Amino acid sequence: MVHESEIIHVDPGTDLDRLLEDVGSSAIVLERRGVRYRLQRESLAIANENDIWANYDPERARAAIRKAAGAWSDLDTDAMKESIYRARDEGSRPPDRPSAISSIATG
């Protein structure tokens, strides 16, 4: 499970805002009651990592859809469905491995 960091917004003109402006790209260490905390600027890629719309370009998306359209048109869909149904019937377990249902019934 991914832990999402809490975002604390800093108001413009505050002491913390001025401190962050002076820091630039280097890290700073904050100390509170003998405990140190490292504060470092995130890269734009990390900041936008959880924002699925950060780099969204609707025209690029439309172009990709147009490019992919018809890519599977040469597939034999009936043969594909037949293959899927056959694989479901045959299963993926080796012949010498008991099924989960039979081990429950006998156990």
N, C-alpha and C positions, 0 to 999 in steps of 0.2 A: 504494500500500500504506500502510495506517495504521500509524504507529509507536506502540506502546503504552508508556506511561511505566512505569518500575519503581516499585513502591510500597515505601517503607521505613517500617516500623511503629515508632512512637516509644513507648517504655515510659513509663507514668505515673510521675511523681515525678522524672524525670531533668531535668538542666539544660535540655535541648532542649525537653522538655515544658513547663517553666515559661516559657521564652522564647516559645514559640508561644502560650501562654495570654495573655501580656502584649501580644502583637502585635495581637490582635483582627482587624479586617478590613483593615488596611493591609498593604502589602508590606514585607518586610525584605530587606536585602542582606547576604549572607554573604560574607566575603572570606577566601580561603585562598591563601597564597603569591602575592599580588598579583592573583589572578583573582577577579572578583566574580560572585556567583550571586544572582539575584532569586528570592525565595520569597514566593509569594502564595497566599492561601486560594482554593480552587476553589469555584465555586458548586455547589449541590447538583445542578443540571441537568448540569453537566460531569462531576461525580464519578460520576453514575449513567448517563452516556452509554453506557458499554460494558457495563452490567449490564442485560441484557434483562428481568430479573425485578424491577428496582427499583420500578416503579410498577404491578406486575401486581395486578389485582383479579379474582379468578376469577368473581365474580358479574357484573361488568361484561362480561367475556368471554362468559359464557353468555348475557347479555341481547343482546349484539351478534350472536351466532350465531342466537338465536331471531328477531331482527329481520330478518336476512338470509335466513333460511330461506324458500324458495319464490320468491325474487326473480326467478329466471330461469324460472319455471314456464310463462310465456307464450311462451317461445322455441320455434321450430320446430327441434328438434335435427337432424332429417333434412336440412333446408335448410341449417343451419349446417355440417354435415359435408360436404355436397355443395359448398358454397362453399369450404371449406378444401381439399378435394381438387382442385377446379378451379384454385384459386390455385397449388397446388403444381405442377400440370401446366403451367400457363401460365408460371410463373416470374415473377421480378421484374426480370429484366434487359431492357434495351431491345433491340428486334429487331436493331439494327445493332452491338451489342456482342458480340464472340465469347465463348463460354463458356470457363471456365478449362480444362476438359478438352480442348477443341479446340486451344487455344494450346499445351498441353503436347504433344499428339500431333504438331503440325506444327513445334514448336520444337525 
